[in-house]
Amino acid sequence: MSDVGNQAAWSSVVDGLVFNPDTAICRKWLELKSYGTYIGVPVSDELDDPDTGGKQMAFSSGAVIAWDPRSGASVA
């Protein structure tokens, strides 16, 4: 992981993958890690979810954390 301004780059997972650690998805991922829940590391950028108007990000375990403006971030 390397610092890119206020973002972190996970080049060891997917070359050039960048995410903003201040988003609800990344905060949920860090929260899950603090409770010992293993969903792996990010393997995608935050992608738009046209069905909810939110975002989603995939992780190495196959889990997806999704965020939508109505219900916040959750593991999908």
PyMOL Python script that loads the backbone (N, CA, C, O; Angstrom):
from pymol import cmd

cmd.read_pdbstr("""\
ATOM      1  N   MET A   1       0.854  -1.172   0.000  1.00  0.00           N
ATOM      2  CA  MET A   1       0.000   0.000   0.000  1.00  0.00           C
ATOM      3  C   MET A   1       0.892   1.226   0.000  1.00  0.00           C
ATOM      4  O   MET A   1       1.872   1.287   0.743  1.00  0.00           O
ATOM      5  N   SER A   2       0.561   2.189  -0.822  1.00  0.00           N
ATOM      6  CA  SER A   2       1.325   3.424  -0.854  1.00  0.00           C
ATOM      7  C   SER A   2       0.389   4.612  -0.780  1.00  0.00           C
ATOM      8  O   SER A   2      -0.769   4.535  -1.190  1.00  0.00           O
ATOM      9  N   ASP A   3       0.901   5.705  -0.254  1.00  0.00           N
ATOM     10  CA  ASP A   3       0.094   6.902  -0.081  1.00  0.00           C
ATOM     11  C   ASP A   3       0.055   7.684  -1.386  1.00  0.00           C
ATOM     12  O   ASP A   3       1.097   7.947  -1.987  1.00  0.00           O
ATOM     13  N   VAL A   4      -1.140   8.056  -1.825  1.00  0.00           N
ATOM     14  CA  VAL A   4      -1.324   8.875  -3.025  1.00  0.00           C
ATOM     15  C   VAL A   4      -2.214  10.039  -2.605  1.00  0.00           C
ATOM     16  O   VAL A   4      -3.433   9.986  -2.766  1.00  0.00           O
ATOM     17  N   GLY A   5      -1.600  11.088  -2.066  1.00  0.00           N
ATOM     18  CA  GLY A   5      -2.395  12.184  -1.526  1.00  0.00           C
ATOM     19  C   GLY A   5      -3.191  11.683  -0.345  1.00  0.00           C
ATOM     20  O   GLY A   5      -2.613  11.199   0.628  1.00  0.00           O
ATOM     21  N   ASN A   6      -4.524  11.789  -0.410  1.00  0.00           N
ATOM     22  CA  ASN A   6      -5.354  11.264   0.677  1.00  0.00           C
ATOM     23  C   ASN A   6      -5.965   9.927   0.284  1.00  0.00           C
ATOM     24  O   ASN A   6      -6.973   9.513   0.857  1.00  0.00           O
ATOM     25  N   GLN A   7      -5.362   9.244  -0.693  1.00  0.00           N
ATOM     26  CA  GLN A   7      -5.854   7.948  -1.130  1.00  0.00           C
ATOM     27  C   GLN A   7      -4.783   6.894  -0.901  1.00  0.00           C
ATOM     28  O   GLN A   7      -3.616   7.220  -0.684  1.00  0.00           O
ATOM     29  N   ALA A   8      -5.181   5.637  -0.951  1.00  0.00           N
ATOM     30  CA  ALA A   8      -4.228   4.540  -0.828  1.00  0.00           C
ATOM     31  C   ALA A   8      -4.297   3.695  -2.085  1.00  0.00           C
ATOM     32  O   ALA A   8      -5.387   3.441  -2.598  1.00  0.00           O
ATOM     33  N   ALA A   9      -3.168   3.262  -2.584  1.00  0.00           N
ATOM     34  CA  ALA A   9      -3.122   2.439  -3.795  1.00  0.00           C
ATOM     35  C   ALA A   9      -2.766   1.007  -3.399  1.00  0.00           C
ATOM     36  O   ALA A   9      -1.760   0.784  -2.724  1.00  0.00           O
ATOM     37  N   TRP A  10      -3.560   0.065  -3.801  1.00  0.00           N
ATOM     38  CA  TRP A  10      -3.331  -1.349  -3.501  1.00  0.00           C
ATOM     39  C   TRP A  10      -2.742  -2.032  -4.724  1.00  0.00           C
ATOM     40  O   TRP A  10      -3.367  -2.920  -5.305  1.00  0.00           O
ATOM     41  N   SER A  11      -1.542  -1.622  -5.118  1.00  0.00           N
ATOM     42  CA  SER A  11      -0.953  -2.159  -6.330  1.00  0.00           C
ATOM     43  C   SER A  11      -0.592  -3.634  -6.185  1.00  0.00           C
ATOM     44  O   SER A  11      -0.427  -4.318  -7.195  1.00  0.00           O
ATOM     45  N   SER A  12      -0.465  -4.143  -4.967  1.00  0.00           N
ATOM     46  CA  SER A  12      -0.158  -5.556  -4.778  1.00  0.00           C
ATOM     47  C   SER A  12      -1.377  -6.434  -5.050  1.00  0.00           C
ATOM     48  O   SER A  12      -1.228  -7.641  -5.243  1.00  0.00           O
ATOM     49  N   VAL A  13      -2.566  -5.863  -5.069  1.00  0.00           N
ATOM     50  CA  VAL A  13      -3.785  -6.638  -5.324  1.00  0.00           C
ATOM     51  C   VAL A  13      -4.186  -6.498  -6.785  1.00  0.00           C
ATOM     52  O   VAL A  13      -4.268  -7.493  -7.505  1.00  0.00           O
ATOM     53  N   VAL A  14      -4.432  -5.290  -7.221  1.00  0.00           N
ATOM     54  CA  VAL A  14      -4.750  -4.989  -8.606  1.00  0.00           C
ATOM     55  C   VAL A  14      -3.928  -3.765  -8.973  1.00  0.00           C
ATOM     56  O   VAL A  14      -4.102  -2.698  -8.384  1.00  0.00           O
ATOM     57  N   ASP A  15      -3.052  -3.911  -9.922  1.00  0.00           N
ATOM     58  CA  ASP A  15      -2.149  -2.816 -10.263  1.00  0.00           C
ATOM     59  C   ASP A  15      -2.936  -1.555 -10.581  1.00  0.00           C
ATOM     60  O   ASP A  15      -3.810  -1.554 -11.447  1.00  0.00           O
ATOM     61  N   GLY A  16      -2.615  -0.488  -9.873  1.00  0.00           N
ATOM     62  CA  GLY A  16      -3.264   0.789 -10.116  1.00  0.00           C
ATOM     63  C   GLY A  16      -4.577   0.988  -9.391  1.00  0.00           C
ATOM     64  O   GLY A  16      -5.188   2.047  -9.534  1.00  0.00           O
ATOM     65  N   LEU A  17      -5.038   0.016  -8.619  1.00  0.00           N
ATOM     66  CA  LEU A  17      -6.298   0.162  -7.884  1.00  0.00           C
ATOM     67  C   LEU A  17      -6.138   1.233  -6.823  1.00  0.00           C
ATOM     68  O   LEU A  17      -5.216   1.175  -6.010  1.00  0.00           O
ATOM     69  N   VAL A  18      -7.025   2.201  -6.828  1.00  0.00           N
ATOM     70  CA  VAL A  18      -6.958   3.301  -5.872  1.00  0.00           C
ATOM     71  C   VAL A  18      -8.319   3.447  -5.207  1.00  0.00           C
ATOM     72  O   VAL A  18      -9.354   3.414  -5.872  1.00  0.00           O
ATOM     73  N   PHE A  19      -8.307   3.608  -3.904  1.00  0.00           N
ATOM     74  CA  PHE A  19      -9.568   3.888  -3.217  1.00  0.00           C
ATOM     75  C   PHE A  19      -9.357   4.992  -2.211  1.00  0.00           C
ATOM     76  O   PHE A  19      -8.239   5.229  -1.753  1.00  0.00           O
ATOM     77  N   ASN A  20     -10.429   5.659  -1.874  1.00  0.00           N
ATOM     78  CA  ASN A  20     -10.398   6.761  -0.915  1.00  0.00           C
ATOM     79  C   ASN A  20     -10.763   6.210   0.457  1.00  0.00           C
ATOM     80  O   ASN A  20     -11.888   5.748   0.646  1.00  0.00           O
ATOM     81  N   PRO A  21      -9.844   6.244   1.420  1.00  0.00           N
ATOM     82  CA  PRO A  21     -10.122   5.675   2.736  1.00  0.00           C
ATOM     83  C   PRO A  21     -11.162   6.444   3.543  1.00  0.00           C
ATOM     84  O   PRO A  21     -11.539   6.011   4.632  1.00  0.00           O
ATOM     85  N   ASP A  22     -11.627   7.568   3.031  1.00  0.00           N
ATOM     86  CA  ASP A  22     -12.625   8.354   3.751  1.00  0.00           C
ATOM     87  C   ASP A  22     -14.052   8.056   3.308  1.00  0.00           C
ATOM     88  O   ASP A  22     -14.977   8.742   3.743  1.00  0.00           O
ATOM     89  N   THR A  23     -14.260   7.052   2.458  1.00  0.00           N
ATOM     90  CA  THR A  23     -15.616   6.732   2.020  1.00  0.00           C
ATOM     91  C   THR A  23     -16.286   5.778   3.002  1.00  0.00           C
ATOM     92  O   THR A  23     -15.617   5.118   3.796  1.00  0.00           O
ATOM     93  N   ALA A  24     -17.598   5.714   2.940  1.00  0.00           N
ATOM     94  CA  ALA A  24     -18.361   4.823   3.825  1.00  0.00           C
ATOM     95  C   ALA A  24     -17.984   3.366   3.595  1.00  0.00           C
ATOM     96  O   ALA A  24     -17.943   2.585   4.546  1.00  0.00           O
ATOM     97  N   ILE A  25     -17.706   2.986   2.345  1.00  0.00           N
ATOM     98  CA  ILE A  25     -17.325   1.602   2.058  1.00  0.00           C
ATOM     99  C   ILE A  25     -16.014   1.258   2.739  1.00  0.00           C
ATOM    100  O   ILE A  25     -15.906   0.208   3.373  1.00  0.00           O
ATOM    101  N   CYS A  26     -15.031   2.109   2.623  1.00  0.00           N
ATOM    102  CA  CYS A  26     -13.738   1.829   3.246  1.00  0.00           C
ATOM    103  C   CYS A  26     -13.820   1.873   4.767  1.00  0.00           C
ATOM    104  O   CYS A  26     -13.153   1.092   5.445  1.00  0.00           O
ATOM    105  N   ARG A  27     -14.628   2.774   5.305  1.00  0.00           N
ATOM    106  CA  ARG A  27     -14.821   2.786   6.762  1.00  0.00           C
ATOM    107  C   ARG A  27     -15.480   1.496   7.226  1.00  0.00           C
ATOM    108  O   ARG A  27     -15.118   0.981   8.284  1.00  0.00           O
ATOM    109  N   LYS A  28     -16.442   0.952   6.467  1.00  0.00           N
ATOM    110  CA  LYS A  28     -17.091  -0.320   6.823  1.00  0.00           C
ATOM    111  C   LYS A  28     -16.075  -1.453   6.766  1.00  0.00           C
ATOM    112  O   LYS A  28     -16.062  -2.319   7.641  1.00  0.00           O
ATOM    113  N   TRP A  29     -15.218  -1.454   5.735  1.00  0.00           N
ATOM    114  CA  TRP A  29     -14.184  -2.479   5.616  1.00  0.00           C
ATOM    115  C   TRP A  29     -13.250  -2.443   6.823  1.00  0.00           C
ATOM    116  O   TRP A  29     -12.931  -3.489   7.388  1.00  0.00           O
ATOM    117  N   LEU A  30     -12.810  -1.247   7.224  1.00  0.00           N
ATOM    118  CA  LEU A  30     -11.936  -1.120   8.389  1.00  0.00           C
ATOM    119  C   LEU A  30     -12.649  -1.543   9.669  1.00  0.00           C
ATOM    120  O   LEU A  30     -12.035  -2.145  10.550  1.00  0.00           O
ATOM    121  N   GLU A  31     -13.933  -1.235   9.778  1.00  0.00           N
ATOM    122  CA  GLU A  31     -14.728  -1.657  10.931  1.00  0.00           C
ATOM    123  C   GLU A  31     -14.792  -3.181  11.001  1.00  0.00           C
ATOM    124  O   GLU A  31     -14.598  -3.759  12.070  1.00  0.00           O
ATOM    125  N   LEU A  32     -15.060  -3.830   9.882  1.00  0.00           N
ATOM    126  CA  LEU A  32     -15.127  -5.296   9.849  1.00  0.00           C
ATOM    127  C   LEU A  32     -13.784  -5.909  10.223  1.00  0.00           C
ATOM    128  O   LEU A  32     -13.730  -6.893  10.961  1.00  0.00           O
ATOM    129  N   LYS A  33     -12.697  -5.326   9.712  1.00  0.00           N
ATOM    130  CA  LYS A  33     -11.362  -5.824  10.064  1.00  0.00           C
ATOM    131  C   LYS A  33     -11.116  -5.706  11.553  1.00  0.00           C
ATOM    132  O   LYS A  33     -10.499  -6.592  12.145  1.00  0.00           O
ATOM    133  N   SER A  34     -11.584  -4.631  12.175  1.00  0.00           N
ATOM    134  CA  SER A  34     -11.338  -4.437  13.607  1.00  0.00           C
ATOM    135  C   SER A  34     -12.085  -5.463  14.449  1.00  0.00           C
ATOM    136  O   SER A  34     -11.684  -5.748  15.577  1.00  0.00           O
ATOM    137  N   TYR A  35     -13.178  -6.027  13.907  1.00  0.00           N
ATOM    138  CA  TYR A  35     -13.920  -7.077  14.605  1.00  0.00           C
ATOM    139  C   TYR A  35     -13.435  -8.468  14.222  1.00  0.00           C
ATOM    140  O   TYR A  35     -14.015  -9.463  14.656  1.00  0.00           O
ATOM    141  N   GLY A  36     -12.366  -8.553  13.405  1.00  0.00           N
ATOM    142  CA  GLY A  36     -11.808  -9.842  13.030  1.00  0.00           C
ATOM    143  C   GLY A  36     -12.536 -10.524  11.887  1.00  0.00           C
ATOM    144  O   GLY A  36     -12.281 -11.697  11.613  1.00  0.00           O
ATOM    145  N   THR A  37     -13.431  -9.823  11.215  1.00  0.00           N
ATOM    146  CA  THR A  37     -14.145 -10.396  10.076  1.00  0.00           C
ATOM    147  C   THR A  37     -13.255 -10.308   8.856  1.00  0.00           C
ATOM    148  O   THR A  37     -12.820  -9.221   8.475  1.00  0.00           O
ATOM    149  N   TYR A  38     -12.981 -11.454   8.237  1.00  0.00           N
ATOM    150  CA  TYR A  38     -12.089 -11.452   7.087  1.00  0.00           C
ATOM    151  C   TYR A  38     -12.895 -11.415   5.794  1.00  0.00           C
ATOM    152  O   TYR A  38     -13.583 -12.378   5.457  1.00  0.00           O
ATOM    153  N   ILE A  39     -12.807 -10.313   5.079  1.00  0.00           N
ATOM    154  CA  ILE A  39     -13.395 -10.273   3.741  1.00  0.00           C
ATOM    155  C   ILE A  39     -12.308 -10.023   2.710  1.00  0.00           C
ATOM    156  O   ILE A  39     -12.590  -9.880   1.520  1.00  0.00           O
ATOM    157  N   GLY A  40     -11.076  -9.971   3.169  1.00  0.00           N
ATOM    158  CA  GLY A  40      -9.955  -9.800   2.260  1.00  0.00           C
ATOM    159  C   GLY A  40      -9.629  -8.348   2.003  1.00  0.00           C
ATOM    160  O   GLY A  40      -9.973  -7.459   2.781  1.00  0.00           O
ATOM    161  N   VAL A  41      -8.964  -8.136   0.902  1.00  0.00           N
ATOM    162  CA  VAL A  41      -8.538  -6.804   0.506  1.00  0.00           C
ATOM    163  C   VAL A  41      -9.314  -6.384  -0.740  1.00  0.00           C
ATOM    164  O   VAL A  41      -9.832  -7.235  -1.463  1.00  0.00           O
ATOM    165  N   PRO A  42      -9.397  -5.082  -0.995  1.00  0.00           N
ATOM    166  CA  PRO A  42     -10.132  -4.621  -2.178  1.00  0.00           C
ATOM    167  C   PRO A  42      -9.525  -5.174  -3.468  1.00  0.00           C
ATOM    168  O   PRO A  42      -8.304  -5.211  -3.624  1.00  0.00           O
ATOM    169  N   VAL A  43     -10.392  -5.601  -4.390  1.00  0.00           N
ATOM    170  CA  VAL A  43      -9.953  -6.067  -5.703  1.00  0.00           C
ATOM    171  C   VAL A  43     -10.648  -5.301  -6.826  1.00  0.00           C
ATOM    172  O   VAL A  43     -10.522  -5.653  -7.999  1.00  0.00           O
ATOM    173  N   SER A  44     -11.381  -4.255  -6.457  1.00  0.00           N
ATOM    174  CA  SER A  44     -11.987  -3.387  -7.467  1.00  0.00           C
ATOM    175  C   SER A  44     -12.001  -1.960  -6.939  1.00  0.00           C
ATOM    176  O   SER A  44     -11.861  -1.717  -5.740  1.00  0.00           O
ATOM    177  N   ASP A  45     -12.170  -1.040  -7.850  1.00  0.00           N
ATOM    178  CA  ASP A  45     -12.429   0.332  -7.443  1.00  0.00           C
ATOM    179  C   ASP A  45     -13.855   0.400  -6.910  1.00  0.00           C
ATOM    180  O   ASP A  45     -14.616  -0.556  -7.062  1.00  0.00           O
ATOM    181  N   GLU A  46     -14.225   1.510  -6.291  1.00  0.00           N
ATOM    182  CA  GLU A  46     -15.631   1.725  -5.958  1.00  0.00           C
ATOM    183  C   GLU A  46     -16.365   1.982  -7.270  1.00  0.00           C
ATOM    184  O   GLU A  46     -16.028   2.898  -8.021  1.00  0.00           O
ATOM    185  N   LEU A  47     -17.359   1.166  -7.523  1.00  0.00           N
ATOM    186  CA  LEU A  47     -18.115   1.249  -8.763  1.00  0.00           C
ATOM    187  C   LEU A  47     -19.509   1.781  -8.492  1.00  0.00           C
ATOM    188  O   LEU A  47     -20.090   1.511  -7.441  1.00  0.00           O
ATOM    189  N   ASP A  48     -20.046   2.536  -9.437  1.00  0.00           N
ATOM    190  CA  ASP A  48     -21.421   3.026  -9.320  1.00  0.00           C
ATOM    191  C   ASP A  48     -22.393   1.862  -9.365  1.00  0.00           C
ATOM    192  O   ASP A  48     -22.197   0.918 -10.130  1.00  0.00           O
ATOM    193  N   ASP A  49     -23.431   1.921  -8.560  1.00  0.00           N
ATOM    194  CA  ASP A  49     -24.518   0.945  -8.589  1.00  0.00           C
ATOM    195  C   ASP A  49     -25.757   1.658  -9.107  1.00  0.00           C
ATOM    196  O   ASP A  49     -26.417   2.373  -8.351  1.00  0.00           O
ATOM    197  N   PRO A  50     -26.084   1.477 -10.380  1.00  0.00           N
ATOM    198  CA  PRO A  50     -27.203   2.220 -10.965  1.00  0.00           C
ATOM    199  C   PRO A  50     -28.556   1.848 -10.369  1.00  0.00           C
ATOM    200  O   PRO A  50     -29.502   2.630 -10.461  1.00  0.00           O
ATOM    201  N   ASP A  51     -28.668   0.660  -9.754  1.00  0.00           N
ATOM    202  CA  ASP A  51     -29.940   0.242  -9.159  1.00  0.00           C
ATOM    203  C   ASP A  51     -30.274   1.029  -7.898  1.00  0.00           C
ATOM    204  O   ASP A  51     -31.442   1.306  -7.624  1.00  0.00           O
ATOM    205  N   THR A  52     -29.236   1.391  -7.123  1.00  0.00           N
ATOM    206  CA  THR A  52     -29.484   2.064  -5.848  1.00  0.00           C
ATOM    207  C   THR A  52     -29.043   3.519  -5.833  1.00  0.00           C
ATOM    208  O   THR A  52     -29.414   4.269  -4.930  1.00  0.00           O
ATOM    209  N   GLY A  53     -28.259   3.924  -6.817  1.00  0.00           N
ATOM    210  CA  GLY A  53     -27.677   5.258  -6.797  1.00  0.00           C
ATOM    211  C   GLY A  53     -26.487   5.333  -5.881  1.00  0.00           C
ATOM    212  O   GLY A  53     -26.002   6.422  -5.574  1.00  0.00           O
ATOM    213  N   GLY A  54     -26.003   4.174  -5.434  1.00  0.00           N
ATOM    214  CA  GLY A  54     -24.875   4.119  -4.514  1.00  0.00           C
ATOM    215  C   GLY A  54     -23.601   3.645  -5.181  1.00  0.00           C
ATOM    216  O   GLY A  54     -23.379   3.868  -6.371  1.00  0.00           O
ATOM    217  N   LYS A  55     -22.770   2.985  -4.390  1.00  0.00           N
ATOM    218  CA  LYS A  55     -21.465   2.481  -4.826  1.00  0.00           C
ATOM    219  C   LYS A  55     -21.299   1.065  -4.301  1.00  0.00           C
ATOM    220  O   LYS A  55     -21.999   0.643  -3.381  1.00  0.00           O
ATOM    221  N   GLN A  56     -20.358   0.335  -4.900  1.00  0.00           N
ATOM    222  CA  GLN A  56     -19.994  -0.977  -4.379  1.00  0.00           C
ATOM    223  C   GLN A  56     -18.533  -1.257  -4.668  1.00  0.00           C
ATOM    224  O   GLN A  56     -17.957  -0.706  -5.606  1.00  0.00           O
ATOM    225  N   MET A  57     -17.929  -2.128  -3.845  1.00  0.00           N
ATOM    226  CA  MET A  57     -16.526  -2.498  -4.002  1.00  0.00           C
ATOM    227  C   MET A  57     -16.397  -3.983  -3.693  1.00  0.00           C
ATOM    228  O   MET A  57     -16.946  -4.468  -2.704  1.00  0.00           O
ATOM    229  N   ALA A  58     -15.663  -4.709  -4.548  1.00  0.00           N
ATOM    230  CA  ALA A  58     -15.448  -6.145  -4.363  1.00  0.00           C
ATOM    231  C   ALA A  58     -14.164  -6.393  -3.578  1.00  0.00           C
ATOM    232  O   ALA A  58     -13.224  -5.600  -3.626  1.00  0.00           O
ATOM    233  N   PHE A  59     -14.145  -7.528  -2.846  1.00  0.00           N
ATOM    234  CA  PHE A  59     -13.011  -7.902  -2.014  1.00  0.00           C
ATOM    235  C   PHE A  59     -12.540  -9.303  -2.361  1.00  0.00           C
ATOM    236  O   PHE A  59     -13.274 -10.077  -2.975  1.00  0.00           O
ATOM    237  N   SER A  60     -11.308  -9.628  -1.964  1.00  0.00           N
ATOM    238  CA  SER A  60     -10.672 -10.874  -2.385  1.00  0.00           C
ATOM    239  C   SER A  60     -11.386 -12.133  -1.911  1.00  0.00           C
ATOM    240  O   SER A  60     -11.176 -13.197  -2.493  1.00  0.00           O
ATOM    241  N   SER A  61     -12.208 -12.057  -0.895  1.00  0.00           N
ATOM    242  CA  SER A  61     -12.945 -13.234  -0.426  1.00  0.00           C
ATOM    243  C   SER A  61     -14.190 -13.500  -1.269  1.00  0.00           C
ATOM    244  O   SER A  61     -14.842 -14.532  -1.112  1.00  0.00           O
ATOM    245  N   GLY A  62     -14.516 -12.574  -2.158  1.00  0.00           N
ATOM    246  CA  GLY A  62     -15.749 -12.675  -2.935  1.00  0.00           C
ATOM    247  C   GLY A  62     -16.850 -11.797  -2.372  1.00  0.00           C
ATOM    248  O   GLY A  62     -17.892 -11.627  -3.005  1.00  0.00           O
ATOM    249  N   ALA A  63     -16.632 -11.239  -1.193  1.00  0.00           N
ATOM    250  CA  ALA A  63     -17.618 -10.349  -0.580  1.00  0.00           C
ATOM    251  C   ALA A  63     -17.651  -9.016  -1.320  1.00  0.00           C
ATOM    252  O   ALA A  63     -16.686  -8.626  -1.978  1.00  0.00           O
ATOM    253  N   VAL A  64     -18.768  -8.338  -1.197  1.00  0.00           N
ATOM    254  CA  VAL A  64     -18.942  -7.003  -1.761  1.00  0.00           C
ATOM    255  C   VAL A  64     -19.491  -6.115  -0.662  1.00  0.00           C
ATOM    256  O   VAL A  64     -20.441  -6.490   0.026  1.00  0.00           O
ATOM    257  N   ILE A  65     -18.900  -4.940  -0.492  1.00  0.00           N
ATOM    258  CA  ILE A  65     -19.494  -3.945   0.398  1.00  0.00           C
ATOM    259  C   ILE A  65     -20.192  -2.942  -0.500  1.00  0.00           C
ATOM    260  O   ILE A  65     -19.596  -2.370  -1.413  1.00  0.00           O
ATOM    261  N   ALA A  66     -21.463  -2.747  -0.218  1.00  0.00           N
ATOM    262  CA  ALA A  66     -22.270  -1.815  -0.999  1.00  0.00           C
ATOM    263  C   ALA A  66     -22.690  -0.653  -0.115  1.00  0.00           C
ATOM    264  O   ALA A  66     -22.884  -0.817   1.090  1.00  0.00           O
ATOM    265  N   TRP A  67     -22.829   0.508  -0.711  1.00  0.00           N
ATOM    266  CA  TRP A  67     -23.318   1.691  -0.015  1.00  0.00           C
ATOM    267  C   TRP A  67     -24.435   2.291  -0.845  1.00  0.00           C
ATOM    268  O   TRP A  67     -24.329   2.410  -2.066  1.00  0.00           O
ATOM    269  N   ASP A  68     -25.511   2.668  -0.162  1.00  0.00           N
ATOM    270  CA  ASP A  68     -26.529   3.462  -0.840  1.00  0.00           C
ATOM    271  C   ASP A  68     -26.967   4.573   0.094  1.00  0.00           C
ATOM    272  O   ASP A  68     -26.848   4.449   1.313  1.00  0.00           O
ATOM    273  N   PRO A  69     -27.474   5.657  -0.473  1.00  0.00           N
ATOM    274  CA  PRO A  69     -27.780   6.842   0.333  1.00  0.00           C
ATOM    275  C   PRO A  69     -28.880   6.619   1.370  1.00  0.00           C
ATOM    276  O   PRO A  69     -28.973   7.384   2.330  1.00  0.00           O
ATOM    277  N   ARG A  70     -29.700   5.607   1.204  1.00  0.00           N
ATOM    278  CA  ARG A  70     -30.792   5.362   2.162  1.00  0.00           C
ATOM    279  C   ARG A  70     -30.365   4.547   3.370  1.00  0.00           C
ATOM    280  O   ARG A  70     -30.760   4.846   4.497  1.00  0.00           O
ATOM    281  N   SER A  71     -29.546   3.498   3.136  1.00  0.00           N
ATOM    282  CA  SER A  71     -29.236   2.599   4.237  1.00  0.00           C
ATOM    283  C   SER A  71     -27.768   2.556   4.647  1.00  0.00           C
ATOM    284  O   SER A  71     -27.424   1.877   5.615  1.00  0.00           O
ATOM    285  N   GLY A  72     -26.899   3.260   3.936  1.00  0.00           N
ATOM    286  CA  GLY A  72     -25.495   3.274   4.302  1.00  0.00           C
ATOM    287  C   GLY A  72     -24.738   2.060   3.748  1.00  0.00           C
ATOM    288  O   GLY A  72     -25.166   1.445   2.771  1.00  0.00           O
ATOM    289  N   ALA A  73     -23.616   1.727   4.380  1.00  0.00           N
ATOM    290  CA  ALA A  73     -22.741   0.660   3.902  1.00  0.00           C
ATOM    291  C   ALA A  73     -23.057  -0.665   4.593  1.00  0.00           C
ATOM    292  O   ALA A  73     -23.303  -0.716   5.798  1.00  0.00           O
ATOM    293  N   SER A  74     -23.042  -1.734   3.797  1.00  0.00           N
ATOM    294  CA  SER A  74     -23.274  -3.070   4.348  1.00  0.00           C
ATOM    295  C   SER A  74     -22.618  -4.093   3.434  1.00  0.00           C
ATOM    296  O   SER A  74     -22.335  -3.817   2.269  1.00  0.00           O
ATOM    297  N   VAL A  75     -22.380  -5.287   3.987  1.00  0.00           N
ATOM    298  CA  VAL A  75     -21.829  -6.366   3.194  1.00  0.00           C
ATOM    299  C   VAL A  75     -22.966  -6.994   2.414  1.00  0.00           C
ATOM    300  O   VAL A  75     -23.983  -7.401   2.975  1.00  0.00           O
ATOM    301  N   ALA A  76     -22.770  -7.065   1.106  1.00  0.00           N
ATOM    302  CA  ALA A  76     -23.818  -7.620   0.236  1.00  0.00           C
ATOM    303  C   ALA A  76     -23.444  -9.020  -0.212  1.00  0.00           C
ATOM    304  O   ALA A  76     -24.198  -9.654  -0.950  1.00  0.00           O
TER     305      ALA A  76
END
""", "prot")
cmd.dss("prot")
cmd.show_as("cartoon", "prot")
cmd.util.cbc("prot")
cmd.orient("prot")
